[in-house]
Amino acid sequence: MKKFRNGFFYIGVIGGFTALMYWIVLLGAKIERGRNIIIPESGSTQWQEFVDSLVHNLEHPLAILLAQIVTIIIVARFFGWICKKIGQPTVIGEIIAGIVLGPSLIGMYFPEFSTTLFPSASLGNLQFLSQIGLILFMFIIGMELDLNVLKNKAHDAVVISHASIIIPFALGMGLAYFIYQSFAPTGVQFISFALFLGIAMSITAFPVLARIVQERGLHKTRLGTVVITCAAADDITAWSLLAAVIAIVKAGSFVSALFIIALAVIYVLMMIKVVRPFLTRIGNLYHTKESLSKPIVAIFFLTLIISAYATEVIGIHALFGAFMAGVIMPDNINFRNIFTEKVEDVALVLLLPLFFVFTGLRTEIGLLNDPYLWKVTGLVIFVAVFGKFIGSAIAAKFVGQSWKDSLTIGALMNTRGLMELVVLNIGYDLGVLTPEIFAIMVIMALVTTFMTGPALDLINWVFRTKLVEIPQEISQINKFKVLISFGNPQRGKSLLRLSHSLIRKLNGNAAVTAMHLSPTNQLHHYNIAEYEKVSFTPLIEESENLNQKITTLFKVSNDIDSEITDVANTGDYDLLLIGIGQSIFEGSLLGKILGFSTRFINPEKLLNQVTGKERLFENSPFDERTRNILNKSKVPVGVLIDKNFSTVETVFIPIFSKNDIFVIQFAQKLITNSESQITILNVSGQIKNNPELKEKIRAIEQIAPNHINVLNEAIIDKEFLGGQNLMIVSIESWKKLVDSKSLWLSDIPSTLILKESN
């Protein structure tokens, strides 16, 4: 009755007030008389007027800006994904995306499209938004610096860091002497040109370096600590030098710049001695998500904006103020994590790619149309690599590092990435760099960042060691070894319970390794230890409850599915257990359309089709990561669909084909180790038609006749399924089960889907 009453009320309100509005319009038409209202005649049809209106809307500055943002994010993500797949930092792909969208490619071959998407009048809006993104990014970089590390490891790190700055700085100024006549803009003093070339040669990309250290497992080593400390000291020194260089360039002479530098020193002292204690007090009081209210967040954002504004007014650029605001943030790790989460996604995903494209629009590689210019490019790259790489390595060797560690430090410190682009854009905006030298330096930034990974691999090959190894206690165990790979700790507990059920009575002749991998872009070097502890604590507690010893393995990776299979394959495991992820392309019409479209641009999809593996996963609920793991793994893989899994007292196994024979061995393990009650579902008489399968089941019946039972599908119903704890099924049978659309499919309990070793 209430439903009908609401319906009548809705119709009455909508209908009544619609009629009232219509009546008001009629009355209004009467009072128009005598006011000489003129309706302009365009001479066009109504359709043409609609088209003209649509074109006008498309050319509106806001529409253009939104179209630019959408295009930039898609292209940046695509090239970032490609670089990630080939083991390079995603920042390289994002820089390449900017160059592709700029005059070097799209602008050269599709000038009309480029002019339509990036008209000259719209570039001002793009620049301002990209500057906001940079300010937020530099704020994050400042927060990532752990000043306590500098205090504890300052001596060696400062020697290496300052040597890695002064050597390339001096070489850069020497290079400027030889190319000043050909490349310096008219009216620019030599000192301005030389200082900017020097600072561009000496910069290190702290965030890229930190990610590489994490990915290669160096963050827990002495070498990793030294490198991070060097990079942190390098960052502070380089940005302080950049502020001084900007002051000199703007003032026109060193003496005039002393006033700007004096103001900058007063500003830094104010931030450290006055503002920082106040923010530390707030951070200690409000360091949880619940207590960090909007007014408190506003205080920190105001600090950021005022700091950036102050340094811009002083004359040392807003980015230095943003960096300094990040440095003085409270040391409380919980606070920094929460605040970084609030800023990072907007800065890195939405706004920062705009900076890459804006840089790409300024980069005209087509200007390098002469062999002499490419020789200069090669010379610039050589000077940059020699100064930073060799300079850092020699300094590291001098303070007592081994040759391998020294060269590793040199290779890492040679990474320039995004930070180089920031310096170059500042120089371009100040009129110190011409378009030609700007393009040359962008290429240098790309090359020096790209070469870091291969250089580290070469160093490892020369010294015949690996930076990332499977722990010795794992790789040398001659037992039945199970590898659990989990993302969510609760899912990890379910996987641990399942693995324990398979090996419970093996009396030390089995081993369980719990592995947790984290994406590179979700962690900061200062909170890795805390994150690892939080991730493994629930599993360690569960292992103690089960009296099951486990070995933990934590890694940071930019290609998690490949990392999982690499560990499983090289560690010679007998079983890899993973949980299932959910595909973002399921559950909606748009998602299915997008998922269908990705099939045409996914190289791994194409490879699976060629090898014949793709058919195994067609119409399956697996996400792309799970599919990739199943494809690449050379060891048996079990995928757990967890529906509050807790025990294996009652388990059933549907048999669809003769290939399901390997599943029976897991039934035997559960009976032997957990005394499970196994029910085998004989689908279409497969057991009867397969002597080998029949013999396997008969062997189990002879050993444990009370723990195994063979049934027909006809008696499977809700009541039966309600009494089962787990279903075990091969991946081929799982596909047949899904395709059959059985009525009882939704009532299935937790499921372990198994794939044989390749």
Sequence and secondary structure as in RCSB ss.txt:
>XXXX:A:sequence
MKKFRNGFFYIGVIGGFTALMYWIVLLGAKIERGRNIIIPESGSTQWQEFVDSLVHNLEHPLAILLAQIVTIIIV
ARFFGWICKKIGQPTVIGEIIAGIVLGPSLIGMYFPEFSTTLFPSASLGNLQFLSQIGLILFMFIIGMELDLNVL
KNKAHDAVVISHASIIIPFALGMGLAYFIYQSFAPTGVQFISFALFLGIAMSITAFPVLARIVQERGLHKTRLGT
VVITCAAADDITAWSLLAAVIAIVKAGSFVSALFIIALAVIYVLMMIKVVRPFLTRIGNLYHTKESLSKPIVAIF
FLTLIISAYATEVIGIHALFGAFMAGVIMPDNINFRNIFTEKVEDVALVLLLPLFFVFTGLRTEIGLLNDPYLWK
VTGLVIFVAVFGKFIGSAIAAKFVGQSWKDSLTIGALMNTRGLMELVVLNIGYDLGVLTPEIFAIMVIMALVTTF
MTGPALDLINWVFRTKLVEIPQEISQINKFKVLISFGNPQRGKSLLRLSHSLIRKLNGNAAVTAMHLSPTNQLHH
YNIAEYEKVSFTPLIEESENLNQKITTLFKVSNDIDSEITDVANTGDYDLLLIGIGQSIFEGSLLGKILGFSTRF
INPEKLLNQVTGKERLFENSPFDERTRNILNKSKVPVGVLIDKNFSTVETVFIPIFSKNDIFVIQFAQKLITNSE
SQITILNVSGQIKNNPELKEKIRAIEQIAPNHINVLNEAIIDKEFLGGQNLMIVSIESWKKLVDSKSLWLSDIPS
TLILKESN
>XXXX:A:secstr
 HHHHHHHHHHHHHHHHHHHHHHHHHHHHHHTTTS       SS HHHHHHHHHHHHHTSHHHHHHHHHHHHHHH
HHHHHHHHHHTT  HHHHHHHHHHHHTTTTHHHH HHHHHHHS GGGHHHHHHHHHHHHHHHHHHHHHH  HHHH
HHSHHHHHHHHHHHHHHHHHHHHHHHHHHHHHHS TT  HHHHHHHHHHHHH   HHHHHHHHHHTT TTSHHHH
HHHHHHHHHHHHHHHHHHHHHHHHHHSSHHHHHHHHHHHHHHHHHIIIIIHHHHHHHHHHS STTT  HHHHHHH
HHHHHHHHHHHHHHTS HHHHHHHHHHTS   HHHHHHHHHHHHHIIIIIIHHHHHHHHHHH  GGG  SHHHHH
HHHHHHHHHHIIIIIHHHHHHHHTT  HHHHHHHHHHHT  HHHHHHHHHHHHHTT S HHHHHHHHHHHHHHHH
THHHHHHHHHHHTT  SS   HHHHT  SEEEEEEESSHHHHHHHHHHHHHHHTTSTTSEEEEEEEEEEGGG  G
GGHHHHHHHHHHHHHHHHHHHT  EEEEEEEES HHHHHHHHHHHTT SEEEEE    TTSSSHHHHHHHHHHTT
T HHHHHHHHHT GGGGTT S  HHHHHHHHH SS EEEEE SS    SEEEEEE SGGGGGGHHHHHHHHHHH 
 EEEEEEGGGTTTT HHHHHHHHHHHHH GGGEEEEEGGG  HHHHHT SEEEEEHHHHHHHHHHT TTGGG  E
EEEEE   
